Amino acid sequence: MAVPKKRTSMSKKRIRKNIWKGKGYWAAVKAFSLAKSLSTGNSKSFFVRQTSKKVLE
């Protein structure tokens, strides 16, 4: 017969939620860091073709 599970405590729930939020935070930090290195041309993992910018005079 099916038995209902015990309720998860608030502290355990909070710990799991913070771990989940932390993973998202570090993914965002890495993505921003990669974007910054690509925009400055300092990236060692990606090769981006540079386009020449012509100045209109």
N, C-alpha and C positions, 0 to 999 in steps of 0.2 A: 504494500500500500504506500502511496506517495505521502511523504512527510515534509511539511514546510521547513525551509532552512532557517537557521538562526540569523538574526539581524546582525549586519556588520557594524562594528563600533564606529563612532564618529572619528576617533583618532586614526584608526586604520584607513577609513575612507579619505581623511585629509592627507595622510601620507601618500596614498596612491594617487590622489589628485595632484599633489605637488610634484611627484615624480613625472607624471604625464605633462604637466605644465613646463617642467624643467627641460624635458626632451624637446619640446617645441621651442623654448627659448634658445637652446644651444644650436638647434637647426637654423634658426633665424640669424644668430650671430655668425655662423659659418657662411650662410648664404650672403650676408651683407659684406663679410670680409672678402669673399670671392669676387663679388661685384666691384668692390673697391679696388682690388688688385687688377681686375680686368680693365677698369676704367683708367687706371694710371699706367697700365702696361707693364706692371711688375709680376704678372702671373707666370708661374713656372709649370703649371699643370695644363693650361689652355693656350693654344696659339690662335691669336685673333689677327686677321688681316687688317692692317692699318690702311685707312683711306686717306688720301691726301686732301687737305682742306685748302681750297684756293680763296685768297682774300680778294674781295671785289674792291677796286679802287675807283 
